[in-house]
Every structure is written in structure tokens, then in C-alpha cells.
Amino acid sequence: MGALVVANRLHVRHPISYALLGLGLWVAFLESGVHATIAGVLLALTIPARTRMDSDGFLRRGREILDEFDRAGEEGPHILSNEGQQAAVGELEAACERVQSPMQRLEHALHPWVAFGIVPLFALANAGVALGGDIGEALTQPVTLGIVAGLVVGKQVGVLLFAWGVVRLRLADLPEDVGWRHIYGAGLLAGIGFTMSLFIGSLAFGEGPLLDAAKTGILAASLIAGAAGWLVLRSARPASRRAPEASLRRIGGSVGATLPPRAAHVLPEKLCSEGGPDDGQEDCGVSPAAVTRV
């Protein structure tokens, strides 16, 4: 662990260095009797998350390299035989590495292996639940009900209240097009517990009937949370799309009340479209009072 911290402080950025040191850390934890998963958490804390080039510098350097690539096209039409273009491609690749942190590069490199290999294998190896016997009795076990309540109720309440708190305290803002219905739906989906829930359950209960009850609760909660979250988010609309429509209806109503019957059906933004307020108010039937009110 000390070697990983030193590598981080010395600005070592090659992923192989952290992979080799992390392997040694994993073996040390495994032999010590501590769960080896802790080694992965500690390893992740030491991988550099800073970039060597900011976005503005990358844009400037990228434009320079692309200009060099364009000028080098006069040497030959094919990139395989064009040394200038080959050199520009290499420089652009180096700039892309500098604008990304080692942590991001490792994440992108490991994502397909984790998503399509490690996680499915872990789930298949740990999710075995014997559903024979009385399913109703299994679903009414205290452990099962506690896990269902924690995942279905606890997650949605925790996510919603924490998001509301940080927005209320002005520590953060809701993303564009996101409303509180979206946050609530995301909180419901957070109740889908599978790999980590099974892992924590195996550590907490070990082998036995309590672990079977925990697995039953995890699967039941995941089904409930997934279905409920899908229903909530399916009916949610972008927050910024509702506000303009409501404003348009309010504006249209106030303008229509002051327009003569022949122009009351015209939308506000279409009124006097061919002339400004000074030269088209009388022709389109809008009174100065109506324009002032809008």
C-alpha cells in the first residue's frame, strides 16, 4: 500500500505500475485473512485522477495537430505512406492520453470485461436461491421483509431527501430537463440490489437459512424497485419542456383577453410578425395596452 501511495505522489501514470502493485496488495490481503475486496478499494484510491492537460489546452493542441495533418496531406494521398500524417496521429494520441486521467483510462479499459464478464459470472455464482417449498412463508421472514424495506423504501427516501437537501442548501442544482419526478424515479431504481447486495448478504449471514432469506428479499426488492421506477420514469417528462408550455398558455390567455375577436386566436409570438410594435399594432389589432401587459 505504501508503494502505491509513493507512486501516486511521484506522479507515476502508467496503468501497468498500479496493476502490478495492486496485484501484490491483493495477495497480501488474501494471505492475511482480510477480505481481498478491500484491496481493490484501496488500490482505486491511489490511482491518479488528475489530467496533465486541461480542456482549453487540448483544444489548442488538437487544432494545431489537425492543421499539421492537413498540411502533411500534400506529401502523399495515403496515410500509410505519409510520415507527416503518421506523426500527427501519434501526437494526437499522446494529447488524448494527457487529457485523460489514468483512472479514466483504466475505467474505460476494464468496463467491457466487468460489465459482460465479471459481474454476470459473480451474479450467477452467488444468486442461487432454492425456491422450493412455501414461497409465501419465505417472503414473510423478518430478514426478507427488512431487506425489501431497506431497498425499496430506504433507497427512494434517502436519494430523494438527500437531493432535496443539497438543492435546498444551494450546494447543487438539478440538471437541465430533470425534475423531482426524475429524482424520485432514480431513487426507486437505486433499490435494485444484486451483486453488491448479494456480496454484503454473504458477508453478514454466511451460509445458512438466513442467507437464503436475504437472497429472496434481494430478488423481490429488485423486481419491485425496477417495476416501480420504470413506471415513474416512463410517465415523467423533461422539466424544461413543461415550463415553456405553461408559460405560453398563461401568456396566450392574458393577450387573448385584450385582443378583438378576430385576432384572439393568434399566438402572441406570431402577432405583428411582419411589422414592429411601432408600425404594426393597429394593422394586426393589438392595442398598446396589450403589448405592454405581455
C-alpha positions as CSV (number, residue, x, y, z in Angstrom):
1,M,0.0,0.0,0.0
2,G,2.9,2.3,0.8
3,A,4.4,1.7,-2.6
4,L,1.1,2.7,-4.3
5,V,0.9,5.9,-2.3
6,V,4.5,6.7,-3.3
7,A,3.8,6.0,-6.9
8,N,0.9,8.4,-6.8
9,R,2.9,11.2,-5.1
10,L,5.7,10.7,-7.7
11,H,3.1,11.2,-10.5
12,V,3.5,7.7,-12.0
13,R,0.8,7.5,-14.5
14,H,1.3,4.2,-16.4
15,P,-1.6,1.8,-15.5
16,I,0.8,-1.3,-15.5
17,S,2.6,0.1,-12.5
18,Y,-0.6,0.2,-10.5
19,A,-1.8,-3.1,-11.8
20,L,1.4,-4.9,-10.6
21,L,1.4,-3.2,-7.2
22,G,-2.3,-3.8,-6.9
23,L,-1.8,-7.5,-7.5
24,G,0.8,-7.6,-4.7
25,L,-1.6,-5.8,-2.4
26,W,-4.4,-8.3,-3.3
27,V,-2.2,-11.2,-2.5
28,A,-1.2,-9.6,0.8
29,F,-4.8,-9.1,1.9
30,L,-5.8,-12.6,0.8
31,E,-3.0,-14.2,2.8
32,S,-3.7,-12.1,5.9
33,G,-7.3,-13.3,6.2
34,V,-8.9,-9.9,5.4
35,H,-11.4,-10.0,2.6
36,A,-9.4,-9.3,-0.6
37,T,-12.1,-7.0,-2.0
38,I,-10.8,-4.3,0.4
39,A,-7.5,-4.4,-1.6
40,G,-9.4,-3.2,-4.7
41,V,-11.0,-0.3,-2.8
42,L,-7.6,0.8,-1.5
43,L,-6.0,0.4,-4.9
44,A,-8.6,2.6,-6.5
45,L,-7.9,5.4,-4.0
46,T,-4.2,5.6,-5.1
47,I,-4.8,5.7,-8.9
48,P,-4.3,9.4,-10.2
49,A,-7.5,11.2,-11.1
50,R,-5.9,14.4,-12.4
51,T,-5.1,15.2,-16.0
52,R,-1.9,16.6,-17.4
53,M,-3.7,18.9,-19.9
54,D,-6.9,20.9,-19.4
55,S,-9.7,21.2,-21.9
56,D,-8.6,24.5,-23.3
57,G,-5.0,23.3,-23.8
58,F,-6.3,20.1,-25.5
59,L,-8.4,22.2,-27.9
60,R,-5.5,24.4,-28.9
61,R,-3.1,21.5,-29.3
62,G,-5.7,19.4,-31.2
63,R,-6.3,22.2,-33.7
64,E,-2.5,22.6,-34.2
65,I,-2.1,18.8,-34.8
66,L,-5.0,18.7,-37.2
67,D,-3.6,21.6,-39.1
68,E,-0.3,19.7,-39.3
69,F,-2.1,16.6,-40.5
70,D,-3.9,18.7,-43.2
71,R,-0.6,20.2,-44.4
72,A,1.1,16.8,-44.5
73,G,-1.5,15.6,-46.9
74,E,0.5,17.2,-49.7
75,E,3.2,14.6,-49.3
76,G,1.1,11.7,-50.4
77,P,-2.6,10.7,-50.7
78,H,-2.4,7.6,-48.5
79,I,-1.9,7.9,-44.7
80,L,0.0,4.6,-44.5
81,S,2.8,6.1,-46.6
82,N,2.6,9.6,-45.3
83,E,5.1,10.1,-42.5
84,G,3.8,13.6,-41.6
85,Q,0.3,12.4,-41.1
86,Q,1.5,9.3,-39.1
87,A,3.4,11.7,-36.8
88,A,0.4,13.9,-36.4
89,V,-1.8,10.9,-35.5
90,G,0.8,9.9,-32.9
91,E,0.9,13.4,-31.4
92,L,-2.9,13.5,-31.3
93,E,-3.0,10.1,-29.5
94,A,-0.5,11.4,-26.9
95,A,-2.6,14.5,-26.4
96,C,-5.7,12.4,-25.8
97,E,-3.8,10.4,-23.2
98,R,-2.7,13.6,-21.4
99,V,-6.2,15.0,-21.3
100,Q,-7.5,11.8,-19.6
101,S,-6.5,10.7,-16.1
102,P,-5.1,7.2,-15.5
103,M,-8.3,6.4,-13.6
104,Q,-10.5,7.2,-16.6
105,R,-8.3,5.1,-18.9
106,L,-8.5,2.1,-16.6
107,E,-12.2,2.5,-16.2
108,H,-12.8,2.5,-20.0
109,A,-10.4,-0.4,-20.5
110,L,-12.0,-2.6,-17.8
111,H,-15.6,-1.7,-18.4
112,P,-16.4,-4.3,-21.0
113,W,-14.7,-7.0,-19.0
114,V,-16.5,-6.1,-15.9
115,A,-19.9,-5.5,-17.4
116,F,-20.0,-8.5,-19.7
117,G,-17.8,-10.9,-17.8
118,I,-17.1,-10.4,-14.2
119,V,-20.4,-9.1,-13.0
120,P,-22.6,-11.8,-14.8
121,L,-20.3,-14.6,-13.5
122,F,-20.4,-13.2,-10.0
123,A,-24.2,-13.0,-10.2
124,L,-24.6,-16.5,-11.5
125,A,-22.3,-17.9,-8.8
126,N,-23.9,-16.1,-5.9
127,A,-27.6,-15.7,-6.7
128,G,-28.6,-19.4,-6.3
129,V,-31.9,-19.4,-4.3
130,A,-33.9,-22.6,-3.7
131,L,-37.5,-21.6,-4.3
132,G,-39.0,-24.9,-3.4
133,G,-41.5,-25.1,-0.5
134,D,-43.7,-22.3,0.7
135,I,-42.8,-19.1,-1.2
136,G,-45.3,-17.1,1.0
137,E,-43.6,-18.2,4.1
138,A,-40.2,-17.3,2.7
139,L,-41.4,-13.8,1.8
140,T,-42.7,-13.1,5.3
141,Q,-39.4,-13.9,7.1
142,P,-38.1,-10.9,9.1
143,V,-34.8,-10.8,7.2
144,T,-36.7,-10.8,3.9
145,L,-39.0,-8.1,4.9
146,G,-36.2,-6.0,6.3
147,I,-34.2,-6.2,3.1
148,V,-37.2,-5.4,0.9
149,A,-38.0,-2.3,3.1
150,G,-34.4,-1.2,3.1
151,L,-34.0,-1.4,-0.7
152,V,-37.5,-0.3,-1.8
153,V,-38.3,2.3,0.8
154,G,-35.0,3.3,2.2
155,K,-33.3,3.9,-1.1
156,Q,-36.0,6.1,-2.6
157,V,-36.4,8.1,0.7
158,G,-32.6,8.5,1.0
159,V,-32.0,9.6,-2.5
160,L,-34.9,12.0,-2.7
161,L,-34.3,13.6,0.7
162,F,-30.5,14.0,0.1
163,A,-31.1,15.5,-3.4
164,W,-33.7,17.9,-2.0
165,G,-31.4,18.8,0.9
166,V,-28.4,19.8,-1.3
167,V,-30.6,21.7,-3.7
168,R,-32.4,23.5,-0.8
169,L,-29.0,24.4,0.7
170,R,-27.8,25.7,-2.7
171,L,-25.0,23.2,-2.8
172,A,-26.1,21.9,-6.2
173,D,-28.7,22.4,-8.9
174,L,-30.9,19.9,-10.7
175,P,-29.5,19.1,-14.1
176,E,-31.2,20.5,-17.2
177,D,-34.5,18.9,-18.1
178,V,-34.5,17.0,-14.8
179,G,-37.4,17.4,-12.3
180,W,-38.2,15.9,-8.9
181,R,-40.2,13.1,-10.5
182,H,-37.0,12.0,-12.3
183,I,-35.1,12.1,-9.0
184,Y,-37.8,10.0,-7.3
185,G,-37.7,7.5,-10.1
186,A,-33.9,7.3,-9.9
187,G,-34.3,6.7,-6.1
188,L,-36.7,3.8,-6.9
189,L,-34.2,2.3,-9.4
190,A,-31.5,2.6,-6.8
191,G,-33.4,-0.1,-4.9
192,I,-32.3,-2.7,-7.5
193,G,-29.8,-4.6,-5.5
194,F,-28.0,-7.5,-7.0
195,T,-24.2,-8.1,-7.0
196,M,-23.3,-5.8,-4.1
197,S,-26.4,-6.7,-2.1
198,L,-25.6,-10.4,-2.5
199,F,-22.0,-9.8,-1.6
200,I,-22.9,-7.9,1.6
201,G,-25.5,-10.5,2.4
202,S,-23.0,-13.3,2.2
203,L,-20.6,-11.4,4.5
204,A,-23.3,-10.7,7.0
205,F,-25.1,-14.0,7.2
206,G,-22.7,-16.6,5.9
207,E,-24.1,-19.9,4.7
208,G,-27.5,-21.0,6.0
209,P,-31.2,-20.2,6.0
210,L,-30.7,-16.5,6.8
211,L,-28.6,-16.1,3.6
212,D,-31.4,-17.8,1.6
213,A,-33.9,-15.4,3.2
214,A,-31.7,-12.5,2.3
215,K,-31.3,-13.6,-1.3
216,T,-35.1,-13.9,-1.6
217,G,-35.5,-10.4,-0.2
218,I,-32.9,-9.0,-2.6
219,L,-34.6,-10.6,-5.6
220,A,-38.1,-9.5,-4.6
221,A,-37.0,-5.9,-3.8
222,S,-35.2,-5.7,-7.2
223,L,-38.3,-6.7,-9.0
224,I,-40.5,-4.2,-7.1
225,A,-38.0,-1.3,-7.4
226,G,-37.3,-2.0,-11.0
227,A,-41.0,-2.1,-12.0
228,A,-41.9,1.0,-9.9
229,G,-39.0,3.0,-11.1
230,W,-39.9,2.2,-14.7
231,L,-43.5,3.2,-14.3
232,V,-42.5,6.5,-12.6
233,L,-39.8,7.5,-15.2
234,R,-42.0,6.3,-18.1
235,S,-44.6,9.0,-17.2
236,A,-42.0,11.7,-16.5
237,R,-41.4,14.5,-19.0
238,P,-38.4,16.8,-19.3
239,A,-38.8,19.5,-16.7
240,S,-37.8,22.4,-19.0
241,R,-40.4,21.3,-21.6
242,R,-43.3,21.7,-19.3
243,A,-42.4,25.3,-18.1
244,P,-42.4,26.9,-21.6
245,E,-45.8,25.3,-22.4
246,A,-47.3,26.5,-19.2
247,S,-45.9,30.0,-19.7
248,L,-47.2,30.1,-23.3
249,R,-50.7,29.2,-22.1
250,R,-50.6,31.9,-19.4
251,I,-49.3,34.5,-21.9
252,G,-51.7,33.5,-24.6
253,G,-54.6,33.8,-22.1
254,S,-53.6,37.3,-21.0
255,V,-53.1,38.6,-24.5
256,G,-56.2,36.9,-25.9
257,A,-58.3,38.7,-23.2
258,T,-57.3,42.1,-24.6
259,L,-57.5,41.3,-28.3
260,P,-60.5,41.8,-30.5
261,P,-62.4,38.6,-31.6
262,R,-60.8,38.5,-35.0
263,A,-57.2,38.2,-33.5
264,A,-57.8,36.5,-30.2
265,H,-56.8,33.1,-31.6
266,V,-53.4,34.2,-32.8
267,L,-50.4,33.1,-30.6
268,P,-48.5,36.0,-29.0
269,E,-45.2,35.4,-30.8
270,K,-47.0,35.4,-34.2
271,L,-48.7,38.8,-33.6
272,C,-47.4,41.6,-35.7
273,S,-44.8,39.3,-37.3
274,E,-44.4,41.4,-40.4
275,G,-44.0,44.7,-38.6
276,G,-42.6,46.1,-35.4
277,P,-44.7,47.3,-32.4
278,D,-44.4,50.8,-33.7
279,D,-45.8,50.3,-37.2
280,G,-48.0,47.2,-36.9
281,Q,-50.1,47.4,-33.8
282,E,-53.2,48.9,-35.5
283,D,-53.0,46.6,-38.6
284,C,-52.9,43.4,-36.5
285,G,-55.4,44.5,-34.0
286,V,-53.2,44.6,-30.9
287,S,-53.6,47.5,-28.6
288,P,-50.7,49.3,-26.9
289,A,-52.1,48.2,-23.5
290,A,-52.0,44.5,-24.6
291,V,-48.4,44.8,-25.8
292,T,-47.4,46.5,-22.5
293,R,-49.1,43.8,-20.4
294,V,-47.2,41.0,-22.2
